[in-house]
Amino acid sequence: MDLMVPLSTMSMKARVMVVREIPWALEECPFSEPVNIASAENSLCAPGLFKSRKVRPVAKVKKSSICLAQNSPKEFFLALLERAAIEELCDKVNGIFEEDLTIDCENTENLAEVHYFDFIMWIAITLRIGLHTEASPGRPIRITLSIENWLEKLSGSFQNTLLCLRRRGEDEHWETLHTLRKHISRRFQETYTPGQQLLVKKFSLLVDGQVCPLNMAVLFEVSTGYVCNFYLYSMPLLQKGSEASVLEQLLHHLLKPYANKGYHVQLDSSVFMEGKLAEIFSGLGFHLKFVNFGLNDQTSENECSAFVEQTSNLLQSHLQGWFGPAVLSSLAFRDLFFQGFWLIVHLTTINSYVMHSMPAMKTERQMNLREFVKVLASQLPMEYFLGSPETSDARNPSDWSHNSNARTWSSNSGRYPDLSSSSGVTKARHQPGLCGLMNSGNSCYMNAVLQCLCSTVPLVEHFLNEQTKEDITRRSCEVAEAFITLLETVWLGQKDTWSPSKVRGKLCGHHSLFSNNSQQDAQEFLLFLFNALHDDLVRKGSTLEKKVSKRSQSKNALPNSATDSSIITDLFEGQLNYVTLCLHCDNQTLSNQIFTILSLPIPPDSYKCPLEDCLALFFQQSTLTKGDQMWCPQCAVRRDTAVLTALSKPPEILILHLKRFECQGQTKKKLRTNVIFPLNNLDLTPYLSSASSQHSSYSLYGVVNHTGDLDMGHYTACCRSTMTRRWHVFDDATVEGVHDFVVQSPNAYILLYSREQYSRPRIPGVRLHTTQ
């Protein structure tokens, strides 16, 4: 309905937003048989080949020893409000703004691109009046005139541009909101590991006295009130999208990051559901406990005294709800995205308060939430006043809270200083090749593989070659074009993180196995991607590819590479030589087989072994008997056969897959053997056939790691950067430099070796950036 509302008729205004704990509705937790979505095949992160409903309990998690030094409120807040998430939101808003310029031309002079620092200043202005709980002393919250004055100045371009979001439909609002929620909730989980006692609550939202359709479920740590996870939802949408109850879906979203770790989770006793929920989630390692939260009007004081006793200290005062400021459009009741945005800001502020207050929990003097938020709001804009020459007349940075005429803040007011610049932090500029990839829904297996390929210099040089790009564009090669988009972003873009969701859609649209949000096997995806790229490059007679003779293939080779050659086959394809000997008549047969990935067995019952032991197992002579006997042309029957395998053509890039997942009948397990692999000088000479005289020493440049179990796990990559000459860990959107000794890991799953260490790629526009 709001899609064609002119921007000139809308405005943004500060309002009081009330977040109130409420009981679960009967429609959210029906007494019918629950649908066990918690064990569905796309539920938890696990290799696609070995999904199981049975979960083995693991050791309990100890509370994190995170450093809670006396950091300022601002430092805690900015650490939790992930910058990459806000920058992605800016890209979204700016993209809508550019698309909609022609719709409302009369108001375009008040529009401009929005930036990360605009959001920080917007939040700082709005939070000046603090967040309040019933435990927070002081007057009721009111929107003061100074807040309105500051927001009026800011709205000259920033807020007007944000209103472009109102042109989008409700589905897109939900998509944008959930993308932001995923980033921030993941940041909450990365920053702090809770103790064993957790608590799930439901909250409703009131604006101007009206109950909004947006609800929120929150997972807290009982002892501190830390927000471990949260989910924003509308009950009708969840009911429409799944046969499972709303409550079961919400618990699945909230508890998923903490599965199989022995957590105890409290819920209100009204959702007992005859014990069915406890039975379902016990299979994922959770102990559900149903406690009377005292939300029912008929509840006696004795019934809820135990729970009140647990949550009586100042640090947990927000567990029953809070109220605070928000900036919403004139259509506040239906303002879905901005309601959700400010809820996320409030939760980030609360977690900042909890982390800041933990060291002071046993002291007499502890700030309440309202006091903390006011200090935070005074600190957030300090960098602007200290770092910008336009504000040199503002002698005291804290004067902004009293002087509403100090500066007109807008998105076109010039270049903003980095938030870390005034605190003595040296920030490195974005380095080519070091770009985090955001998780678009169980896509860690894909991100890890793509990061390794982005570190494969000859592959990067080929696809970013102008002739290659012209040839691929001319022939409309969807997968190759998507891969080029990825490489251009990683190597030629200026972003530290990027969402490859569109690239994922192009890559996975060609195979149903990878087209959903379920976790898959990284090695299978790598083979699929090689095949898809190879098909694109050789079809329709590419001028860049050449014909070669037909050869035999292994299951880890490209299906159609036997007749055509591409950069994929040139770099990754090798050849094995087999000698089969009939043990009855000594007849010998020679055969060749091409491969792109060598899948190496791991010695059984071994805690630690060198990579050479895995190679020796692969190349050792084997004897085929009974049902595995081979046909002997001389005997004209099947005979016991000895098979000797050798490497007749080493590939330019050697990819080794460690077979960690095995299935023996009904038993499925992951081998956790610590395979010790060399970073340099991997020698394959002992495995070469006598006919081969090629150079066979390799250097490691990429590793795909898998942590966790068969039923739940996570992929990361570790790659050597040719720009920094250092190793870096790629954990989805996070990129961190590490020392060489960190590369060796018992989680190694796929190893990528090159014949020589790569130098910086020869790509126009790529250069090393130094710190500034």
Salt bridges, closest charged atoms under 4 A:
ASP2 OD2 - ARG166 NH2 2.46
ASP2 OD1 - ARG334 NH2 3.45
GLU21 OE1 - LYS201 NZ 3.05
GLU28 OE1 - LYS202 NZ 2.82
GLU33 OE1 - LYS276 NZ 3.82
GLU82 OE1 - HIS183 ND1 3.55
GLU87 OE2 - ARG83 NE 2.91
GLU88 OE1 - HIS183 NE2 2.81
ASP91 OD2 - LYS495 NZ 2.94
GLU99 OE1 - ARG168 NH2 2.36
ASP100 OD2 - ARG167 NE 3.80
ASP100 OD2 - ARG168 NH1 3.39
ASP104 OD2 - ARG167 NH2 3.67
GLU172 OE2 - LYS92 NZ 2.72
GLU172 OE1 - ARG168 NE 3.43
GLU190 OE2 - ARG186 NE 3.95
GLU190 OE1 - ARG187 NH1 3.51
ASP208 OD2 - ARG15 NE 3.05
GLU221 OE2 - LYS63 NZ 3.83
ASP335 OD1 - ARG166 NH1 3.36
GLU371 OE1 - ARG365 NH2 3.54
GLU383 OE2 - LYS74 NZ 2.39
GLU390 OE1 - ARG407 NH2 3.49
ASP418 OD2 - ARG83 NH1 3.09
GLU461 OE1 - ARG762 NH2 3.71
GLU466 OE2 - LYS469 NZ 3.30
ASP471 OD1 - ARG474 NH2 2.41
ASP471 OD2 - ARG475 NH2 2.86
GLU478 OE1 - HIS510 NE2 3.57
GLU488 OE2 - LYS469 NZ 3.08
ASP496 OD1 - HIS430 ND1 3.19
ASP536 OD1 - ARG539 NE 3.31
ASP564 OD1 - LYS547 NZ 2.67
GLU573 OE1 - ARG551 NH1 3.19
GLU662 OE2 - LYS669 NZ 3.47
ASP709 OD1 - ARG672 NH2 2.20
ASP731 OD1 - HIS714 NE2 2.74
ASP732 OD2 - ARG186 NH1 3.97
